[in-house]
Amino acid sequence: MSDHRVPAPGPPADGTKPKGPASYFPSIEATYGRPVQEWLDLVADRLDEHRHMEVVSWLKQEHGLGHGHANAIVAYVRSALGR
């Protein structure tokens, strides 16, 4: 696993709905049956050696994610890592 783990976000403190890529996370968990933290860990490891769209394509081809879901996960991890 990557040395730079990206933790899954908690719900917004003010009770509103999440914004940006994190707004996809409840749907991702419901659709694919895995906690979003697993996806974040996979992507953080993959981004060590691959570019954004390569990781999006990998998620789509190897794990069956839709483009929007895959892109949201990768964008969230990249932002959290400052890339």
MODELLER restraints for C-alpha pairs under 7 A, 6 or more apart:
rsr = mdl.restraints
at = mdl.atoms
rsr.add(forms.Gaussian(group=physical.xy_distance, feature=features.Distance(at['CA:1:A'], at['CA:45:A']), mean=6.10, stdev=0.5))
rsr.add(forms.Gaussian(group=physical.xy_distance, feature=features.Distance(at['CA:2:A'], at['CA:44:A']), mean=6.30, stdev=0.5))
rsr.add(forms.Gaussian(group=physical.xy_distance, feature=features.Distance(at['CA:2:A'], at['CA:45:A']), mean=4.93, stdev=0.5))
rsr.add(forms.Gaussian(group=physical.xy_distance, feature=features.Distance(at['CA:5:A'], at['CA:41:A']), mean=6.35, stdev=0.5))
rsr.add(forms.Gaussian(group=physical.xy_distance, feature=features.Distance(at['CA:5:A'], at['CA:44:A']), mean=6.67, stdev=0.5))
rsr.add(forms.Gaussian(group=physical.xy_distance, feature=features.Distance(at['CA:6:A'], at['CA:40:A']), mean=6.45, stdev=0.5))
rsr.add(forms.Gaussian(group=physical.xy_distance, feature=features.Distance(at['CA:6:A'], at['CA:41:A']), mean=6.91, stdev=0.5))
rsr.add(forms.Gaussian(group=physical.xy_distance, feature=features.Distance(at['CA:6:A'], at['CA:77:A']), mean=6.44, stdev=0.5))
rsr.add(forms.Gaussian(group=physical.xy_distance, feature=features.Distance(at['CA:6:A'], at['CA:80:A']), mean=6.63, stdev=0.5))
rsr.add(forms.Gaussian(group=physical.xy_distance, feature=features.Distance(at['CA:7:A'], at['CA:37:A']), mean=6.69, stdev=0.5))
rsr.add(forms.Gaussian(group=physical.xy_distance, feature=features.Distance(at['CA:8:A'], at['CA:36:A']), mean=6.70, stdev=0.5))
rsr.add(forms.Gaussian(group=physical.xy_distance, feature=features.Distance(at['CA:8:A'], at['CA:37:A']), mean=5.45, stdev=0.5))
rsr.add(forms.Gaussian(group=physical.xy_distance, feature=features.Distance(at['CA:11:A'], at['CA:18:A']), mean=6.77, stdev=0.5))
rsr.add(forms.Gaussian(group=physical.xy_distance, feature=features.Distance(at['CA:12:A'], at['CA:18:A']), mean=6.22, stdev=0.5))
rsr.add(forms.Gaussian(group=physical.xy_distance, feature=features.Distance(at['CA:21:A'], at['CA:72:A']), mean=4.56, stdev=0.5))
rsr.add(forms.Gaussian(group=physical.xy_distance, feature=features.Distance(at['CA:21:A'], at['CA:73:A']), mean=6.75, stdev=0.5))
rsr.add(forms.Gaussian(group=physical.xy_distance, feature=features.Distance(at['CA:21:A'], at['CA:75:A']), mean=6.77, stdev=0.5))
rsr.add(forms.Gaussian(group=physical.xy_distance, feature=features.Distance(at['CA:21:A'], at['CA:76:A']), mean=5.77, stdev=0.5))
rsr.add(forms.Gaussian(group=physical.xy_distance, feature=features.Distance(at['CA:22:A'], at['CA:76:A']), mean=6.99, stdev=0.5))
rsr.add(forms.Gaussian(group=physical.xy_distance, feature=features.Distance(at['CA:24:A'], at['CA:69:A']), mean=6.53, stdev=0.5))
rsr.add(forms.Gaussian(group=physical.xy_distance, feature=features.Distance(at['CA:24:A'], at['CA:72:A']), mean=6.79, stdev=0.5))
rsr.add(forms.Gaussian(group=physical.xy_distance, feature=features.Distance(at['CA:25:A'], at['CA:36:A']), mean=6.30, stdev=0.5))
rsr.add(forms.Gaussian(group=physical.xy_distance, feature=features.Distance(at['CA:28:A'], at['CA:69:A']), mean=6.47, stdev=0.5))
rsr.add(forms.Gaussian(group=physical.xy_distance, feature=features.Distance(at['CA:29:A'], at['CA:35:A']), mean=5.46, stdev=0.5))
rsr.add(forms.Gaussian(group=physical.xy_distance, feature=features.Distance(at['CA:29:A'], at['CA:36:A']), mean=5.92, stdev=0.5))
rsr.add(forms.Gaussian(group=physical.xy_distance, feature=features.Distance(at['CA:40:A'], at['CA:73:A']), mean=6.52, stdev=0.5))
rsr.add(forms.Gaussian(group=physical.xy_distance, feature=features.Distance(at['CA:40:A'], at['CA:77:A']), mean=6.51, stdev=0.5))
rsr.add(forms.Gaussian(group=physical.xy_distance, feature=features.Distance(at['CA:43:A'], at['CA:74:A']), mean=6.35, stdev=0.5))
rsr.add(forms.Gaussian(group=physical.xy_distance, feature=features.Distance(at['CA:44:A'], at['CA:77:A']), mean=6.34, stdev=0.5))
rsr.add(forms.Gaussian(group=physical.xy_distance, feature=features.Distance(at['CA:46:A'], at['CA:55:A']), mean=6.68, stdev=0.5))
rsr.add(forms.Gaussian(group=physical.xy_distance, feature=features.Distance(at['CA:47:A'], at['CA:55:A']), mean=6.96, stdev=0.5))
rsr.add(forms.Gaussian(group=physical.xy_distance, feature=features.Distance(at['CA:52:A'], at['CA:74:A']), mean=6.57, stdev=0.5))
rsr.add(forms.Gaussian(group=physical.xy_distance, feature=features.Distance(at['CA:56:A'], at['CA:70:A']), mean=5.24, stdev=0.5))
rsr.add(forms.Gaussian(group=physical.xy_distance, feature=features.Distance(at['CA:56:A'], at['CA:71:A']), mean=5.65, stdev=0.5))
rsr.add(forms.Gaussian(group=physical.xy_distance, feature=features.Distance(at['CA:56:A'], at['CA:74:A']), mean=6.71, stdev=0.5))
rsr.add(forms.Gaussian(group=physical.xy_distance, feature=features.Distance(at['CA:59:A'], at['CA:65:A']), mean=5.84, stdev=0.5))
rsr.add(forms.Gaussian(group=physical.xy_distance, feature=features.Distance(at['CA:59:A'], at['CA:70:A']), mean=5.97, stdev=0.5))
rsr.add(forms.Gaussian(group=physical.xy_distance, feature=features.Distance(at['CA:60:A'], at['CA:66:A']), mean=6.01, stdev=0.5))
rsr.add(forms.Gaussian(group=physical.xy_distance, feature=features.Distance(at['CA:60:A'], at['CA:67:A']), mean=6.62, stdev=0.5))
rsr.add(forms.Gaussian(group=physical.xy_distance, feature=features.Distance(at['CA:60:A'], at['CA:70:A']), mean=6.69, stdev=0.5))
